[in-house]
């Protein structure tokens, strides 16, 4: 099951992970076939970057057509 939109895996098409403007201004696209891989990607993004991360599922969301996002907030260091 998709950890963002809660659809079964066959309905999930693409995930986009976008490093918000800063550092390298890059947008990377990857196909993810298993929920555990998506969770691993989120973990890596949280560990490697201090900037805000946005992960978007391009599959239908639980209410029909649309996209769901999971936004990881910037870490505050003290």
C-alpha positions in Angstrom: 0.0 0.0 0.0 1.2 3.5 -0.8 2.3 5.2 2.4 1.0 8.6 1.2 -2.2 8.0 -0.8 -3.1 4.6 0.8 -3.7 3.0 -2.6 -2.5 -0.6 -3.3 1.0 -0.6 -4.9 -0.1 -1.3 -8.5 -2.0 2.0 -8.6 1.0 4.0 -7.6 2.8 5.4 -10.6 5.5 7.9 -9.8 7.0 9.5 -6.8 8.8 12.9 -7.1 11.1 14.1 -4.5 12.0 17.7 -4.7 14.8 19.3 -2.8 13.4 22.8 -2.3 15.3 25.7 -3.9 18.7 25.8 -2.4 21.8 23.6 -2.6 21.5 22.2 -6.1 18.0 23.2 -7.2 17.4 19.7 -8.6 14.3 17.7 -9.1 14.7 14.0 -9.4 12.1 11.5 -10.5 12.2 7.9 -9.6 9.8 4.9 -9.8 9.2 3.2 -6.5 7.6 -0.2 -6.5 7.4 -1.0 -2.8 6.3 1.0 0.2 9.5 0.0 2.2 11.6 1.7 -0.6 9.6 4.8 -0.2 10.1 4.8 3.5 13.8 4.3 3.0 13.9 7.3 0.6 12.1 9.5 3.2 14.6 8.3 5.9 17.6 9.2 3.6 16.2 12.6 2.8 15.6 13.4 6.5 19.2 12.3 7.3 21.1 14.0 4.5 19.4 17.3 4.1 18.5 20.1 6.5 16.1 21.7 4.0 12.4 21.0 3.7 11.5 17.9 1.6 8.3 17.3 -0.3 7.4 13.9 -1.6 4.4 13.7 -4.0 2.5 10.6 -5.1 1.1 10.9 -8.6 -1.4 8.1 -8.2 -5.1 8.7 -7.5 -5.6 9.7 -3.9 -8.1 8.1 -1.5 -10.9 10.4 -2.6 -10.5 9.8 -6.3 -8.4 11.8 -8.8 -5.7 14.0 -7.4 -2.3 13.9 -5.8 -1.2 13.5 -2.2 1.8 15.0 -0.7 3.9 14.3 2.4 6.0 17.2 3.5 8.9 16.8 5.8 9.6 19.9 7.8 13.1 21.5 8.1 15.0 20.4 11.2 15.8 23.1 13.7 19.3 22.8 15.1 20.2 24.4 18.4 
